Amino acid sequence: MRRLIGVLTAAALVAAAATACSDSGSGSGGKIRITLVQGMAGEEFYETMACGAKRQAAAMGVDLKVQGPQKFDPTLQTPIVNSVVASKPDAMLIAPTDTKALIAPLKQAKSAGIKTVLVDTVVDDPSIGVSRISTDNVKGGATAATALAKQIGDKGKVLVISTDPGVSTVDARIKGFEQEIKASHPNVKYIGVQYSHNDVSEASKIVNAALAKDPDLAGVFATNLNSATGAGSALQQAGKLGKVKMVGFDAGPAQVKQLQDGVVQALVAQLPGDIGAKGVQQAVAAVKKETVTPSIPTDATVVTKDNLSQPDIQKILYKATC
């Protein structure tokens, strides 16, 4: 009887230990489990971010999963976040697709004890995110302003085309651009920002209208790929390609082709791989209750035809796959 009791007691202890492991959210072998929720699956910036996160996860022995919506859209991203929360990973890296719409689902993640690291984009609630890691987009916008001013001889009218208000990254780029033009380029006339809703045809319409209103338009800052694609199409149709200078943001294969084809004259390249790697590092630190850095800015680099072939530039160009 005593032996039977001992066996039962030992079994109970094993079961309790297994339950404790299950409750901790750790995966097989006690690995820390992290899910990266991209802003958009398949987009080169986020794929490069995922590659950086995967390399870091492998180096640290972390179980990493990657998911993302097919469009940069909060209505598509929210169900993914809800599904991730239900799966109870130890931590989540996420690039929120809206500064407000993702607050509620991310609060649920926080309430569930999931350590959340915001990568690339953020939400307006400062209580969300044990760490926030992104390009210094205000500085990136200022860098774009300096590059565009140089392209147009530091004089003339310039226009900004962006996606939608309420996306933290592009809002910050616009802010930095505006501040730099007003502070350092008195002969450059900023004629404002217009929103393409991330639609190529809408960006094209905006530039066509701008050229009709201001035929002496000197430059365009396109805050993302679709804005630059649409603007480039309008400039080509109007015979203004290369005459109206354009600076784009990011450095994926499509952006680099635009640079090589003379659609844009300069690109501002971010470091998404570094963002992903640092995100994993901070998530692991949070799970282990180690020191976490609340805010980590990353740099941006200007890419032109002149420096495109340089090895240090080639290393920072975005990739479609790891």
C-alpha positions in Angstrom: 0.0 0.0 0.0 2.8 2.4 1.0 4.5 1.6 -2.4 1.3 2.3 -4.2 0.9 5.6 -2.4 4.5 6.5 -3.2 3.9 5.8 -6.9 0.7 7.8 -6.9 2.5 10.7 -5.2 5.3 10.6 -7.7 2.9 10.6 -10.6 1.1 13.5 -9.0 4.3 15.5 -8.8 5.1 14.8 -12.4 1.7 15.9 -13.5 2.0 19.1 -11.5 5.4 19.8 -13.0 4.0 19.2 -16.5 1.1 21.6 -15.8 3.5 24.2 -14.5 5.5 23.9 -17.8 2.2 24.2 -19.8 1.1 27.2 -17.8 4.4 29.0 -18.5 3.7 29.1 -22.2 7.0 27.4 -23.1 7.1 25.1 -26.1 8.7 21.7 -26.6 11.9 21.3 -24.7 11.1 24.3 -22.6 11.9 26.7 -25.4 10.6 30.3 -25.3 7.8 30.6 -27.8 7.5 33.9 -29.8 5.2 34.9 -32.7 6.1 37.7 -35.1 3.0 39.3 -36.6 4.1 41.3 -39.7 2.5 44.4 -41.0 2.1 42.6 -44.3 3.1 39.1 -45.3 5.3 38.8 -48.4 6.3 42.5 -48.4 10.1 42.7 -48.6 10.6 45.0 -45.6 8.7 42.6 -43.4 10.3 39.5 -44.9 13.7 41.0 -44.2 12.6 41.7 -40.7 11.4 38.1 -40.3 14.8 36.9 -41.6 16.6 38.9 -39.0 14.2 37.6 -36.3 14.7 34.0 -37.5 18.5 34.2 -37.4 18.4 35.7 -33.9 15.8 33.1 -32.7 18.0 30.2 -34.0 21.0 31.7 -32.2 19.1 32.0 -28.9 17.3 28.6 -29.1 13.9 30.3 -29.4 10.8 28.8 -31.1 9.7 31.5 -33.5 6.5 31.6 -35.7 5.8 34.2 -38.3 2.3 35.4 -39.5 0.9 38.4 -41.2 -2.1 39.7 -43.2 -2.1 39.8 -47.0 -2.6 43.6 -46.9 -1.5 46.3 -44.5 -4.9 46.5 -43.0 -6.0 46.5 -39.3 -9.2 44.6 -40.1 -7.1 41.8 -41.5 -4.4 42.0 -38.8 -6.7 42.0 -35.8 -8.0 38.4 -36.3 -4.4 37.2 -36.5 -3.5 38.9 -33.3 -6.6 37.4 -31.6 -5.5 33.9 -32.8 -2.0 34.5 -31.5 -3.3 35.5 -28.1 -5.4 32.4 -28.0 -2.3 30.2 -28.7 -0.6 31.8 -25.7 3.0 32.3 -26.8 5.5 33.7 -24.3 5.9 36.8 -26.4 4.7 38.5 -29.5 6.5 40.9 -31.9 4.1 43.0 -33.9 4.1 45.8 -36.4 0.7 47.3 -35.7 -1.1 48.4 -38.9 -3.0 51.3 -37.1 -2.1 53.5 -34.2 -5.6 53.1 -32.6 -7.3 50.1 -34.0 -4.8 47.6 -32.6 -4.9 49.0 -29.1 -7.8 46.8 -27.9 -6.4 43.4 -29.2 -3.0 44.2 -27.9 -4.4 45.0 -24.5 -5.9 41.5 -24.5 -2.4 40.2 -25.2 -1.0 42.1 -22.3 -3.8 40.9 -20.0 -3.0 37.3 -21.1 0.6 37.8 -19.9 2.1 37.8 -23.4 5.2 40.0 -23.5 4.6 42.3 -26.5 7.4 44.1 -28.5 6.4 46.7 -31.1 8.5 46.5 -34.2 8.5 49.1 -37.0 5.1 50.7 -36.1 3.5 51.5 -32.8 0.1 52.3 -31.2 -0.9 55.5 -29.4 -1.2 53.8 -26.0 2.2 54.1 -24.3 1.4 51.2 -21.9 1.5 48.7 -24.7 4.9 47.2 -25.6 7.6 46.3 -23.2 9.9 47.6 -26.0 9.4 49.6 -29.1 12.0 49.1 -31.9 11.8 51.1 -35.1 13.7 53.3 -37.5 14.0 56.8 -36.3 11.4 57.8 -38.9 11.4 61.5 -38.0 15.1 61.5 -38.8 14.4 59.3 -41.9 12.0 62.0 -43.1 14.6 64.7 -42.5 17.1 62.6 -44.4 14.7 62.3 -47.3 14.2 66.1 -47.3 17.9 66.7 -47.4 18.3 64.2 -50.3 15.4 65.7 -52.3 16.7 69.3 -51.7 20.1 68.2 -53.1 18.4 66.6 -56.2 16.5 69.8 -57.1 19.3 72.2 -56.4 17.8 73.4 -53.1 15.0 75.4 -54.7 11.5 74.8 -56.1 8.2 73.3 -55.1 8.0 69.8 -53.4 5.1 67.5 -52.7 4.7 64.6 -50.3 2.6 61.6 -51.2 1.8 59.2 -48.4 -0.5 56.3 -47.6 -3.1 57.2 -44.9 -2.9 59.3 -41.8 -2.8 57.2 -38.6 0.2 54.9 -39.6 2.9 55.9 -37.1 5.9 55.3 -39.4 4.8 57.4 -42.4 3.3 60.1 -40.1 6.7 60.5 -38.5 8.5 60.6 -41.9 6.2 63.4 -43.0 6.9 65.3 -39.8 10.6 65.0 -40.2 10.4 66.0 -43.9 8.4 69.1 -43.1 10.6 70.2 -40.2 13.8 69.8 -42.2 12.5 71.7 -45.3 11.2 74.6 -43.1 14.3 74.7 -40.9 17.1 74.3 -43.5 15.8 74.9 -47.0 14.3 78.4 -47.3 14.2 78.3 -51.1 12.3 75.0 -51.2 8.5 75.6 -51.1 6.6 72.7 -49.4 3.2 72.4 -51.0 1.9 69.8 -48.6 1.0 66.1 -48.2 -1.6 64.1 -50.1 -2.8 60.6 -49.3 -3.0 57.8 -51.9 -4.5 55.2 -49.5 -1.6 53.0 -50.6 -3.2 52.8 -54.1 -0.9 53.1 -57.1 -3.6 54.6 -59.4 -4.6 57.2 -56.7 -1.0 58.3 -56.3 -0.8 58.7 -60.1 -4.0 60.9 -60.0 -2.5 63.0 -57.3 0.6 63.7 -59.2 -1.3 64.4 -62.4 -3.4 67.0 -60.6 -0.4 68.4 -58.9 1.4 68.9 -62.3 -1.7 70.6 -63.7 -1.8 73.0 -60.7 1.9 73.5 -60.4 3.6 72.7 -63.7 6.9 73.9 -62.2 6.8 71.1 -59.5 10.4 70.3 -58.7 10.3 67.3 -56.5 8.2 64.5 -54.8 8.9 62.6 -51.6 7.0 59.3 -51.8 6.8 57.7 -48.3 6.4 54.1 -49.6 6.6 51.9 -52.7 3.1 52.3 -54.0 3.2 56.0 -53.7 6.4 56.1 -55.7 5.1 53.7 -58.3 2.0 55.8 -58.9 3.9 59.0 -58.9 6.5 57.6 -61.3 3.8 56.5 -63.7 2.3 60.0 -63.8 5.7 61.6 -64.3 6.4 59.3 -67.2 3.1 60.0 -68.9 3.7 63.7 -68.5 7.3 63.5 -69.9 8.6 64.6 -66.5 10.4 61.4 -65.5 13.8 62.5 -64.2 12.9 66.2 -64.6 10.7 66.2 -61.5 13.0 64.5 -58.9 11.7 61.9 -56.5 13.0 60.4 -53.3 11.4 57.1 -52.1 11.5 55.2 -48.9 12.7 51.6 -48.4 15.0 49.5 -50.5 13.3 46.3 -51.7 13.8 44.8 -55.2 11.1 47.0 -56.7 12.4 50.2 -55.1 15.9 49.4 -56.3 14.6 48.8 -59.8 12.9 52.2 -59.7 16.3 53.7 -58.7 18.1 51.9 -61.6 15.4 53.0 -64.1 15.5 56.6 -63.0 12.0 56.7 -61.6 13.4 57.8 -58.2 16.8 59.5 -57.7 17.4 58.4 -54.1 16.0 55.9 -51.6 16.0 56.0 -47.8 16.8 52.4 -46.7 15.8 51.1 -43.3 17.4 48.2 -41.4 14.5 45.8 -40.9 16.7 42.8 -40.3 18.2 44.6 -37.3 14.7 45.5 -36.1 13.7 41.8 -36.2 16.8 40.6 -34.4 16.6 43.2 -31.7 12.9 42.4 -31.2 13.7 38.8 -30.4 16.4 39.9 -28.0 14.1 42.2 -26.1 11.3 39.6 -26.1 13.5 37.0 -24.6 14.8 39.4 -22.0 11.2 40.3 -21.0 10.2 36.6 -20.7 13.3 35.9 -18.6 12.5 39.0 -16.4 15.9 40.5 -17.5 16.5 44.2 -18.3 14.5 45.4 -21.3 15.2 48.5 -23.3 11.9 50.4 -23.7 12.8 52.2 -26.9 15.4 51.3 -29.5 15.8 53.6 -32.6 17.5 52.2 -35.7 19.2 54.1 -38.5 18.5 54.8 -42.2 20.8 55.2 -45.1 20.5 57.1 -48.4 20.9 54.9 -51.5 21.7 56.4 -54.9 22.9 55.0 -58.2 26.3 56.2 -57.3 26.6 54.1 -54.1 24.3 51.2 -55.0 27.1 48.8 -55.9 29.1 49.4 -52.7 29.2 46.2 -50.5 27.9 48.1 -47.4 24.9 49.3 -49.4 24.3 45.8 -50.9 24.1 44.3 -47.4 21.2 46.6 -46.4 19.0 46.0 -49.5 15.8 44.1 -48.6 15.3 40.5 -49.6 12.1 38.7 -50.7 13.3 35.5 -48.9 16.0 34.6 -46.4 
